[in-house]
Amino acid sequence: IYISWNSTLKSRIVFLQHTLNDYNRQAFEHMAHTDSLTGLNNRRFFEYLAKQHVQENLDKDVALQTSLIVFDVDHFKNINDSYGHDVGDRVLQLIAEVTRKEMRHSDVLARFGGEEFIALLEDTQLQDCLMIAERIRCSIQKQVMHINPDQKIQFTISIGIAELESPQQELEDLIKHADIALYEAKKAGRN
């Protein structure tokens, strides 16, 4: 009886250790792929997923309609300087939440760095991407964030979009095109 009980106990311990190891591995993977402030994908994981998508298109030798949206918060430094970094963090969290609601589950959304966000939209032509970008811009422009009972702020974003021109196009080139469009939007008056 003792041998049987001891064997059962050891089996349970091994099972629990494997379960705990699996849980820890999943938690570490989540931490490695996720921006801790917004809960979105981080830049490294976005690049991995986007390159994987582009590579799949290359392997199929088909140029699926893929578009990219890059956007950032207008005058974000002023928000941080005027209200503090904690308010700036709340602005980024609100933008992430609003944008996530506007995206499809198949879209890859990430915080790209600082106040910049990026989204890869699969099977989306440039015209459709433009409509999605405008919908995101309008949704964010309508947001009102209360800093305290007597003070509230509103903010806007500027957006650049680009379309994957061929399966051979590098992700970095696609991002560069969207970035150029973003800076053109900023030069044109923001929002």
N, C-alpha and C positions, 0 to 999 in steps of 0.2 A: 504494500500500500504506500509506503514511504517513497519508493522509487517512482511509482506512478504519479504521486502528488508532486514530487520534485520535478519530474519531467514536464508535467502540465504547467507548473509555475514558471519553469525556464522558457517554455513555449510562449506563454503570455508575456513575459518580460521581453523576449525577442520581438514579438508582434508589436508591443507598445513602443519599443525603440525604433523599429522601422516606421511606424506611424508618425512618431515625433520627428524623425529625420526627414520624412517626406513633407510634413507640415513646415518645418524650418526651411527646407529647400524652396518650397513654394513662396514662403514669406520673403526670403532673400531675393528670389527672382522678381517678385513684385516690387520690392524696394529698388532693385537695380534698374527696372524698366519704367518707373513712375516718378514724376515730379512730385516732391513731397508737399509743396504748397497747394497746387491745383488739383492733384489727383489724376492729371492727364499723363499721357506718355511723355517721356523725356526725349531730348534731342537724339541721343544715341539709339534708343529703341525705335524712334520714328524713322531714322535713316536706315536701320536694319529692315524694317517692314516695307518701306518705300522701295529700297533697292531690290528686295525680294519680289515685289510686284513688277518692277521694271524688268527684272531678269526673267520672270515668268512670261512677260510679253515678248521678250527677245527669243526665248526658247520656242514659243509658239510661232515666231516670225510674223506676228500680227500686231499692228499698232492699235490697241484698244484705246478708246477715248479716255484719257486720264488727265485730270486738271489738278492744279495746285493753287492753294490760297495761302498767302502770307499776310499777316496783319499785326499791327501793334497799336498801343494806346497813344493817342495824341497828347502831347505835353505831359507825359508821365512823370518827368522830373519835377515839374511844377506841383503835381499832386503830392509826391513824396516830400518836397521841400515845404509845402504849405500845411499839410495835414499830418505828416509823419509816415514812416515806412509801414507801420501797422495798417494804416488806411490804404496805402498803396498795395499791400498784400491782399486786403479785402477786395480791392478793385480787380486785381488779377483773378481772384477766386470767383468773383461774380461773372467776369467775362468768360472764364472757363465753363462755368455752369450754364450760362445762357447759350454759348456756342455749342456745347455738347447737346443741348436740346434741339438745336437747329440742324444737326448733322445726322446722317444715316448711320446705322450700326456698322456698315461696311467701310465707312470713311475712317481714315487714320488721322486723328487730331492729336496735337502735341504742343507743349510749351517749348519753344525753340531756344529761348534764352531771354533773360531779363523780362521785358514786357512784350516780347514777340512770340506770336503763335503761328502754327503752320498746320495745314490740313491737306491730305492727299485724297482726292475724290475719284474713285474708280468709275469707269463707264460713264463719264460725265464730259460732255462737250463744253467748249468754251462759253457758249451762250448760256447754258444751264448753270455753269459755274458762276457766271456773272450774276445770275438771278439769286443763287444761294448766297453769294458774297453780299449782295445788297440786302437780303433778308437778315443776315447776321448783323450788318452795319446798323440797320434800322432797329433791330431788337436791342442792341447794346445802347444806342442813342436814347432809347426810351427809359432805360434803367435810371432809377433814382436811389442813391445810397445815403442813408441817414447816418451821419457821423455821431450826432447826439440829438436830443429832441429839438434843438433850435437850429441845427445846421445839417444841410444835405448837399450832396454834390452830384453832378452829372458829368459824363465823360463820353468821348467818341473814339473811334478807331479809324485808321486809314488802312486800305487793303490793296494788295497787288495780286493779280492772278496770272497764271501761265498754263499752257497746254502742252502735254507731251507730244512732240512733233513726229517722233519715230521711235520704234523700240530700241534703237541704238543710242538714243540721246541719254547722256549721263544725268543722274539725279542732280548733281551739283549744278549743271547747266540749267536745268529746269528751275531750281531754286533761285539761281542768279537772275533769270528772266522775271520771275515773280517779284524778287527783291527790287529790281529796276522799276517795275510797275508800281511797287509800293512807294518808292521815293518820288516817282512822278505824281502820285496821288497826294503826297505831302507837299510837294512844290505847288500843286494846284489849289492848295488851301486847306487840306486835311478833311477828315470826315467824308 
